[in-house]
Amino acid sequence: MNTELLTATNIIVAITCLVSFKLMDNRAGKSKLIFHPVTIKQHQQWYRFITSGFIHADTMHLAINMFVLWSFGNAIESYYYPTFLEGSITIKFLFLYFGGVIVASIPSYQRHKNDSSYAALGASGGVSAVVFAVIMFAPWQNLYLYGIIAIPQILAGVGYLYYSWVKDKNATDNIGHMAHFTGAIWGFMFTGFMNFDLFGRFVDLTLRGPSWL
């Protein structure tokens, strides 16, 4: 068996897809895993901070999250973390991802722990953490919006944070914008704290600008 396929990223993607597809139209099953602050508070079901990351609202929600996780997560595991960090790469990646899932839900828990109508699901917090970990290493590398439009990661990241912050303050949908914001900050800071030199390197690369200037 090709061990390169057995990355933590690929295993997480596979398990998340299996669980999400199985429970996509199973409301009873979803209700046991979904992030529901009132239930967590009343019954101390803290596991929901993690299990909510394995279920998704629909196929599009799942596909976007898992494609981004697969792309950026494997880059972290196979190149960025091994190059700039020492030892236990898989463990560090798991803390990055699941830490993002958990930390991203904390503001929502504090805000909605007495609101029985609120519930959330999806891996967006963990995915945001992984994406912003990559941005720390390569701020001016292009990512491709819709697979076509090239945007430097640092600009996309700043825009993403601003959009998430504004949308959270003026929420008119059921998307956890603050979870996206918080997960992103976690991914960037967690990675930097494992090697403080990365903060200086990030500032230097950012100020240098893209290579084509």
C-alpha positions as CSV (number, residue, x, y, z in Angstrom):
1,M,0.0,0.0,0.0
2,N,1.2,3.5,-0.8
3,T,2.0,5.1,2.5
4,E,1.8,8.6,0.9
5,L,-2.0,8.1,0.7
6,L,-2.2,7.4,4.4
7,T,-1.7,11.0,5.5
8,A,-3.7,12.3,8.4
9,T,-5.4,14.7,5.9
10,N,-6.5,12.0,3.6
11,I,-7.8,9.9,6.5
12,I,-9.8,12.8,8.0
13,V,-11.2,13.6,4.5
14,A,-12.3,10.0,4.0
15,I,-13.9,9.6,7.5
16,T,-15.6,13.0,7.2
17,C,-17.0,12.1,3.8
18,L,-18.3,8.7,5.0
19,V,-20.0,10.2,8.1
20,S,-21.4,13.2,6.3
21,F,-22.9,11.2,3.4
22,K,-24.3,8.6,5.9
23,L,-26.0,11.3,7.9
24,M,-26.8,13.9,5.2
25,D,-30.5,13.2,5.3
26,N,-30.6,11.6,8.8
27,R,-31.8,14.3,11.2
28,A,-31.8,11.9,14.2
29,G,-28.2,10.9,13.5
30,K,-27.1,14.5,12.9
31,S,-28.7,15.6,16.1
32,K,-26.4,13.3,18.1
33,L,-23.3,14.9,16.7
34,I,-24.2,18.5,15.9
35,F,-22.8,21.5,17.8
36,H,-25.7,22.5,20.0
37,P,-24.5,24.8,22.9
38,V,-27.6,24.3,25.1
39,T,-27.3,20.5,25.0
40,I,-23.5,20.8,25.6
41,K,-24.1,23.0,28.6
42,Q,-27.0,21.0,30.1
43,H,-25.5,17.5,29.6
44,Q,-21.8,18.2,29.4
45,Q,-21.6,16.7,25.9
46,W,-18.3,18.3,25.1
47,Y,-17.5,15.8,22.4
48,R,-19.9,17.8,20.1
49,F,-17.1,20.4,19.7
50,I,-15.3,17.8,17.6
51,T,-18.1,15.6,16.2
52,S,-19.8,18.5,14.6
53,G,-16.8,18.8,12.3
54,F,-17.6,15.4,10.7
55,I,-21.1,16.3,9.5
56,H,-22.2,18.8,6.8
57,A,-25.4,20.4,5.6
58,D,-25.3,19.2,2.0
59,T,-23.0,17.9,-0.7
60,M,-21.7,21.3,-1.8
61,H,-20.8,22.3,1.8
62,L,-18.9,19.0,2.2
63,A,-17.2,19.1,-1.2
64,I,-15.8,22.6,-0.7
65,N,-14.5,21.9,2.8
66,M,-12.9,18.6,1.9
67,F,-11.3,19.8,-1.3
68,V,-9.7,22.7,0.4
69,L,-8.6,20.5,3.3
70,W,-7.2,17.9,1.0
71,S,-5.2,20.5,-1.0
72,F,-3.8,22.6,1.9
73,G,-3.6,19.8,4.5
74,N,-1.4,17.6,2.3
75,A,0.8,20.6,1.6
76,I,1.2,21.2,5.3
77,E,1.9,17.5,6.1
78,S,4.2,16.7,3.2
79,Y,6.2,19.9,2.9
80,Y,5.7,22.9,5.2
81,Y,5.6,21.3,8.6
82,P,8.5,18.9,7.9
83,T,10.6,21.7,6.4
84,F,10.1,24.2,9.2
85,L,9.2,22.2,12.3
86,E,10.9,19.3,14.0
87,G,9.4,15.9,14.8
88,S,5.9,14.6,15.4
89,I,4.5,16.2,12.2
90,T,1.3,14.1,12.3
91,I,0.6,15.0,15.9
92,K,1.1,18.7,15.2
93,F,-1.1,18.6,12.2
94,L,-3.9,16.9,14.2
95,F,-3.6,19.6,16.9
96,L,-3.7,22.2,14.1
97,Y,-6.9,20.8,12.5
98,F,-8.9,19.6,15.4
99,G,-7.7,22.5,17.5
100,G,-9.2,24.7,14.8
101,V,-12.5,22.8,14.9
102,I,-12.7,23.2,18.7
103,V,-11.5,26.8,19.1
104,A,-13.7,28.0,16.2
105,S,-16.8,26.9,18.1
106,I,-15.9,28.6,21.4
107,P,-17.3,32.0,20.5
108,S,-20.5,30.4,19.3
109,Y,-20.8,28.4,22.5
110,Q,-20.4,31.5,24.7
111,R,-22.9,33.5,22.5
112,H,-25.6,30.8,22.2
113,K,-25.3,28.5,25.3
114,N,-28.8,29.7,26.4
115,D,-30.3,29.7,22.9
116,S,-31.9,26.4,22.1
117,S,-32.7,27.4,18.5
118,Y,-29.0,27.6,17.6
119,A,-27.0,24.7,16.1
120,A,-24.0,24.5,13.9
121,L,-22.1,21.8,11.9
122,G,-19.2,21.5,9.5
123,A,-15.4,21.5,9.4
124,S,-14.9,25.1,8.4
125,G,-13.1,26.1,11.5
126,G,-10.5,23.4,11.1
127,V,-10.2,24.0,7.3
128,S,-9.6,27.7,8.0
129,A,-6.9,26.8,10.4
130,V,-5.1,24.7,7.8
131,V,-5.4,27.3,5.1
132,F,-4.0,30.1,7.3
133,A,-1.1,27.8,8.4
134,V,-0.1,27.6,4.8
135,I,-0.5,31.4,4.4
136,M,2.1,31.8,7.2
137,F,4.7,29.9,5.1
138,A,3.9,31.3,1.7
139,P,1.9,34.6,1.8
140,W,2.4,35.6,-1.8
141,Q,1.8,32.2,-3.3
142,N,-1.3,32.2,-5.5
143,L,-4.5,30.3,-4.8
144,Y,-7.0,29.9,-7.5
145,L,-10.6,31.1,-6.9
146,Y,-13.0,28.8,-8.8
147,G,-9.8,27.1,-10.1
148,I,-9.2,30.0,-12.5
149,I,-8.7,33.4,-10.8
150,A,-5.2,33.7,-9.3
151,I,-5.1,35.6,-6.0
152,P,-2.1,35.9,-3.6
153,Q,-2.9,34.0,-0.5
154,I,-2.1,36.9,1.8
155,L,-4.7,39.1,0.0
156,A,-7.3,36.4,-0.1
157,G,-6.6,35.8,3.6
158,V,-7.1,39.4,4.7
159,G,-10.2,39.6,2.6
160,Y,-11.5,36.4,4.1
161,L,-11.0,37.7,7.7
162,Y,-12.6,41.1,6.9
163,Y,-15.6,39.4,5.2
164,S,-16.0,37.0,8.1
165,W,-15.8,39.7,10.7
166,V,-18.3,42.0,8.9
167,K,-20.8,39.2,8.1
168,D,-20.7,38.0,11.7
169,K,-21.6,41.5,12.9
170,N,-24.4,41.7,10.4
171,A,-25.5,38.1,10.3
172,T,-28.5,37.4,8.1
173,D,-27.7,33.8,7.3
174,N,-27.0,30.5,9.2
175,I,-23.3,30.5,8.4
176,G,-20.8,30.5,11.3
177,H,-18.7,33.5,10.1
178,M,-17.0,34.0,13.5
179,A,-16.0,30.3,13.4
180,H,-14.2,30.9,10.1
181,F,-12.5,33.9,11.6
182,T,-11.5,32.2,14.9
183,G,-10.3,29.0,13.1
184,A,-8.1,31.1,10.8
185,I,-6.5,33.0,13.7
186,W,-5.9,29.7,15.5
187,G,-4.1,28.1,12.5
188,F,-1.8,31.1,12.0
189,M,-0.9,31.5,15.7
190,F,-0.6,27.8,16.6
191,T,1.8,27.3,13.7
192,G,3.9,30.3,14.7
193,F,4.1,29.4,18.3
194,M,5.7,26.1,17.4
195,N,8.6,28.0,15.8
196,F,8.7,31.7,16.7
197,D,11.1,32.4,13.8
198,L,8.1,31.9,11.5
199,F,6.6,35.2,12.6
200,G,9.6,37.1,11.5
201,R,9.9,35.1,8.3
202,F,6.2,35.8,7.5
203,V,6.7,39.6,8.1
204,D,9.8,39.6,5.9
205,L,8.2,37.7,3.1
206,T,5.1,39.9,3.2
207,L,7.1,43.1,3.1
208,R,9.2,41.8,0.3
209,G,6.1,41.4,-1.9
210,P,5.5,38.9,-4.7
211,S,8.5,37.7,-6.7
212,W,7.1,39.2,-9.9
213,L,7.3,42.8,-8.7
